[in-house]
Amino acid sequence: MNVLIVGGGKTGSFLAEELYQEGQAVTVIEKRPEAAARLKDALPAITVVAGDGDDPAALEVAGIRSVDVVVAATGDDEDNLVVCLLARQEFRVRRTVARVNNPKNEWLFTTGMGVDFWVSQSHVIADLLREELAALEIATLMRLADGEVALVEDILQPTARVLGRTVDELLLPANSAIVAIVRGTTVLVPRPDVVLQAGDRVIALARAPQRQALAAALQ
């Protein structure tokens, strides 16, 4: 994959090194000459272009017409939007990813503005915190549909109120479903008449915001 990163600060340089270590072709545009020079010294195997990612001419020099993905990783949300808009409308880049610095600006980062996917540091931290808290009750095994749906596992504790109930008696949140029950080394199909026991590992599908409600339903 050929990736163009606009912004060679801490975020952009870290991402560039990570992608290069994974075997991707990486080019970085950094508008601050001194920062671009430092980046060239620190990452000699990566192509670094000193220029402004908001300037179509600089994007041309960086080879934007041959890249698969453009990542707008500057510390300025306006610049990141301009980069994505140019990448999509002017150069027809297949995918664009933008960094959102101010959570209040998230509503601007839409496909209409040329953004396929955005990342907010505030959201990342919040999601990690929710994951850690949720792990006390229910574990995520896999994320599906761009993270909107999760395959989760809950181990029924001896004090759970649902013990002795059947699957059909569970009050699960909407748009969630039990897909399997692992009892010891046996995988049970969650038929309506299956009675829940302590130690059962309940595997379920749920929309990500409903994980806590699902965990509560299995207590």
BELHURA-V24388 format. One record per residue. N is the residue number from 1. PSI is psi in whole degrees, 0 to 359 (* if undefined). D_FIRST is the distance of its C-alpha to the first C-alpha in Angstrom with 2 decimals. Layout:
n: {N:N}
psi: {PSI:PSI}
d_first: {D_FIRST:D_FIRST}
//
This chain:
n: {1:2:3:4:5:6:7:8:9:10:11:12:13:14:15:16:17:18:19:20:21:22:23:24:25:26:27:28:29:30:31:32:33:34:35:36:37:38:39:40:41:42:43:44:45:46:47:48:49:50:51:52:53:54:55:56:57:58:59:60:61:62:63:64:65:66:67:68:69:70:71:72:73:74:75:76:77:78:79:80:81:82:83:84:85:86:87:88:89:90:91:92:93:94:95:96:97:98:99:100:101:102:103:104:105:106:107:108:109:110:111:112:113:114:115:116:117:118:119:120:121:122:123:124:125:126:127:128:129:130:131:132:133:134:135:136:137:138:139:140:141:142:143:144:145:146:147:148:149:150:151:152:153:154:155:156:157:158:159:160:161:162:163:164:165:166:167:168:169:170:171:172:173:174:175:176:177:178:179:180:181:182:183:184:185:186:187:188:189:190:191:192:193:194:195:196:197:198:199:200:201:202:203:204:205:206:207:208:209:210:211:212:213:214:215:216:217:218:219}
psi: {141:117:134:122:125:115:110:29:202:316:309:317:320:314:319:315:318:313:321:318:333:359:12:153:123:135:139:134:128:125:341:114:318:323:322:320:318:321:321:320:321:326:71:338:353:138:124:128:125:111:175:120:346:351:117:327:320:323:322:314:325:358:35:333:346:5:158:327:139:129:116:104:28:173:10:119:322:316:318:323:317:318:312:320:317:316:318:310:323:320:358:41:142:320:142:142:135:144:132:119:320:115:334:344:0:325:340:338:80:168:331:336:11:9:119:323:135:154:124:126:322:319:321:315:317:318:319:320:317:321:317:318:319:331:339:338:318:139:140:123:325:145:138:165:53:35:357:331:141:140:117:163:134:131:119:123:158:339:2:137:340:354:135:350:159:163:321:338:353:140:79:151:158:150:31:156:143:129:341:156:122:118:104:240:8:134:120:137:130:65:156:331:4:128:131:141:157:138:349:138:108:119:127:159:136:152:144:316:347:7:318:320:323:317:319:325:341:11:*}
d_first: {0.00:3.78:6.32:10.01:12.63:16.17:18.75:19.09:21.72:21.88:19.37:16.76:17.35:17.32:13.98:12.54:14.21:13.20:9.41:10.19:12.52:10.09:8.37:5.35:6.16:8.48:11.34:14.30:17.22:20.50:23.76:26.14:26.71:27.95:25.07:22.58:24.71:24.76:21.00:20.78:23.42:21.93:18.35:19.02:15.77:13.83:14.48:16.95:18.62:22.04:22.51:22.89:19.96:22.68:23.36:21.69:22.55:20.67:17.54:18.07:18.51:15.22:13.49:12.84:13.37:10.22:7.74:6.32:7.94:11.04:12.77:16.48:17.87:21.15:24.50:25.79:25.26:26.44:23.93:21.05:22.47:22.85:19.27:18.05:20.84:20.03:16.32:17.41:20.73:20.55:17.06:16.10:12.65:11.53:11.38:13.29:14.31:17.57:19.70:23.31:25.85:29.04:29.37:31.86:29.18:27.05:28.79:27.38:23.70:23.67:21.75:24.55:23.46:19.86:18.69:16.84:17.05:19.07:19.91:23.46:24.54:27.93:26.65:24.57:27.76:29.87:27.71:27.80:31.54:32.03:30.15:32.47:35.53:34.65:34.08:37.81:38.48:35.56:32.26:28.94:27.56:24.63:23.33:22.89:22.44:20.15:22.68:25.69:27.17:27.69:29.03:31.58:34.27:37.69:40.32:43.77:46.08:49.82:50.70:48.54:50.67:48.96:50.35:52.72:51.25:49.72:46.24:47.98:49.70:46.58:46.02:42.23:40.49:39.51:36.25:36.17:37.18:37.90:36.05:37.59:40.09:39.85:43.34:43.48:41.80:42.41:40.05:42.19:41.47:42.30:45.31:47.49:50.25:48.25:49.88:47.75:48.62:47.92:44.88:43.19:39.42:38.72:35.26:34.66:32.27:32.61:31.04:29.77:32.65:35.17:34.45:37.39:39.66:38.73:39.45:42.79:43.66:43.28:45.52}
//
